[in-house]
Amino acid sequence: MLAFAVEEKTKNKQSRRLVPVHRTLLAVGLQDRIALLRKNGADRLFPDWFRDGQAMMQRAEGKKRAVNQPYSQFIPRWFNRTYLPKLGIHDQNKVFHSLRHTLKTALKLAGVPKSVRDEIAGQDDRSAGAGYEHETSLTVLRDALDKVEFDLPAQGNK
């Protein structure tokens, strides 16, 4: 089963996780993109983002500033300022984090338990009982994600 490994510098322990790849991404050729990236020597799905995050940390070190989460700073900014306008989306309520809200709402409407929704999204359940629960299997996470349908534009509209 193909999964995203969310690692590197993350906000907290819960942010580091494996998330199964949704079947829609497989259907539109994610595995082909991965094969091409590997052929070109890349070891990240978004090598430009990784490179830019590393550069941001180096610049900050030179200025004696700490940048603990470079990716959470520049990726949302790029998405909001560059990508959304390119798509013609100018609604100030539609931002990078809308993706998480939309996914969590869709999972809830599909009947996925809160603990599984939180694990997929990398969020922490701070309830007393949560300490007794441990990782959910990738199969359960994949099955939960597969309850959600995504409408993607036709391939020619990239």
C-alpha positions as CSV (number, residue, x, y, z in Angstrom):
1,M,0.0,0.0,0.0
2,L,1.4,3.4,-1.0
3,A,1.4,5.9,1.8
4,F,2.7,9.5,2.4
5,A,5.3,9.7,5.2
6,V,4.8,13.1,6.9
7,E,8.1,13.7,8.6
8,E,11.0,16.2,8.7
9,K,10.3,19.1,11.0
10,T,6.7,18.9,12.2
11,K,4.8,20.9,14.7
12,N,4.4,18.0,17.2
13,K,4.6,14.2,17.6
14,Q,1.1,13.6,16.1
15,S,2.1,15.5,13.0
16,R,4.6,12.7,12.1
17,R,2.6,10.0,10.5
18,L,1.9,7.7,7.6
19,V,-1.2,8.5,5.6
20,P,-2.4,6.1,2.9
21,V,-2.6,7.5,-0.6
22,H,-6.2,8.0,-1.7
23,R,-7.3,5.9,-4.7
24,T,-8.1,9.0,-6.7
25,L,-4.4,10.1,-6.6
26,L,-3.4,6.6,-7.7
27,A,-6.0,6.8,-10.6
28,V,-4.5,10.1,-11.8
29,G,-1.0,8.8,-12.0
30,L,0.7,9.5,-8.7
31,Q,2.8,6.4,-9.0
32,D,4.1,7.5,-12.4
33,R,5.1,10.9,-10.9
34,I,7.0,9.1,-8.1
35,A,8.7,6.9,-10.6
36,L,9.8,9.9,-12.6
37,L,11.0,11.7,-9.5
38,R,13.0,8.7,-8.4
39,K,14.5,8.4,-11.9
40,N,15.7,12.0,-11.6
41,G,17.2,11.3,-8.2
42,A,14.6,12.9,-6.1
43,D,13.7,11.4,-2.7
44,R,10.7,13.7,-1.9
45,L,7.3,14.1,-3.6
46,F,7.8,17.9,-3.7
47,P,11.6,18.3,-4.0
48,D,11.3,22.1,-4.7
49,W,9.4,22.6,-1.5
50,F,12.0,20.6,0.5
51,R,14.9,22.5,-1.2
52,D,13.2,25.9,-0.4
53,G,12.6,24.9,3.2
54,Q,16.2,23.9,3.7
55,A,17.3,27.2,2.2
56,M,14.9,29.1,4.5
57,M,16.5,27.4,7.5
58,Q,20.0,28.2,6.3
59,R,19.1,31.9,5.8
60,A,17.6,32.0,9.3
61,E,20.7,30.4,10.8
62,G,22.8,33.1,9.2
63,K,20.6,35.8,10.8
64,K,20.7,33.9,14.2
65,R,17.0,33.2,14.0
66,A,15.4,29.8,14.5
67,V,13.0,28.5,11.9
68,N,11.6,25.3,13.4
69,Q,8.8,24.7,10.8
70,P,9.9,26.2,7.5
71,Y,7.5,24.1,5.4
72,S,4.4,25.2,7.4
73,Q,5.4,28.8,6.7
74,F,6.2,29.0,3.0
75,I,3.9,26.2,1.6
76,P,0.7,27.8,2.8
77,R,1.9,31.3,1.8
78,W,2.7,30.0,-1.7
79,F,-0.6,28.2,-2.0
80,N,-2.7,31.2,-0.8
81,R,-0.8,33.9,-2.7
82,T,0.2,32.1,-5.9
83,Y,-1.7,28.8,-6.5
84,L,-5.2,29.8,-5.6
85,P,-5.2,33.0,-7.7
86,K,-3.8,31.0,-10.6
87,L,-6.9,28.8,-10.3
88,G,-9.1,31.9,-10.2
89,I,-10.0,31.4,-6.5
90,H,-10.0,34.8,-4.7
91,D,-12.2,34.0,-1.8
92,Q,-10.3,35.0,1.4
93,N,-12.1,32.1,3.2
94,K,-10.5,29.6,0.9
95,V,-7.0,29.0,2.1
96,F,-4.4,26.2,2.4
97,H,-5.9,25.0,5.7
98,S,-9.3,24.7,4.1
99,L,-8.0,21.5,2.7
100,R,-7.8,20.0,6.2
101,H,-11.2,21.3,7.2
102,T,-12.8,20.0,4.0
103,L,-11.2,16.5,4.5
104,K,-12.1,16.3,8.2
105,T,-15.7,17.3,7.4
106,A,-16.0,14.8,4.5
107,L,-14.6,12.0,6.8
108,K,-17.1,12.9,9.5
109,L,-20.0,12.9,7.0
110,A,-18.8,9.5,5.8
111,G,-19.1,8.1,9.3
112,V,-15.4,7.9,10.1
113,P,-14.7,7.9,13.9
114,K,-13.1,11.0,15.3
115,S,-10.0,9.2,16.4
116,V,-9.3,8.0,12.9
117,R,-10.1,11.5,11.4
118,D,-7.6,13.0,13.9
119,E,-5.0,10.4,13.1
120,I,-5.3,11.1,9.3
121,A,-5.0,14.8,9.9
122,G,-2.2,14.6,12.4
123,Q,-4.2,16.1,15.2
124,D,-3.9,15.2,18.9
125,D,-6.8,13.9,20.9
126,R,-6.2,15.2,24.4
127,S,-8.9,13.3,26.2
128,A,-8.1,11.1,29.1
129,G,-9.0,7.9,27.2
130,A,-6.8,8.8,24.2
131,G,-3.7,7.8,26.1
132,Y,-4.8,4.2,26.0
133,E,-5.2,4.1,22.3
134,H,-2.3,3.5,19.9
135,E,-1.7,3.7,16.2
136,T,-4.4,2.7,13.8
137,S,-3.5,0.3,11.0
138,L,-2.8,1.7,7.5
139,T,-5.6,-0.5,6.2
140,V,-8.1,1.2,8.5
141,L,-6.8,4.6,7.5
142,R,-7.0,3.8,3.8
143,D,-10.6,2.4,4.2
144,A,-11.6,5.6,6.0
145,L,-10.1,7.8,3.3
146,D,-11.7,5.7,0.6
147,K,-15.1,6.6,2.0
148,V,-14.5,10.1,0.6
149,E,-14.9,11.0,-3.1
150,F,-12.8,13.7,-4.7
151,D,-13.8,15.4,-7.9
152,L,-10.7,16.4,-9.7
153,P,-10.6,18.4,-12.9
154,A,-10.0,16.5,-16.2
155,Q,-6.3,15.8,-16.9
156,G,-6.2,18.4,-19.6
157,N,-7.0,21.2,-17.2
158,K,-3.8,21.0,-15.1
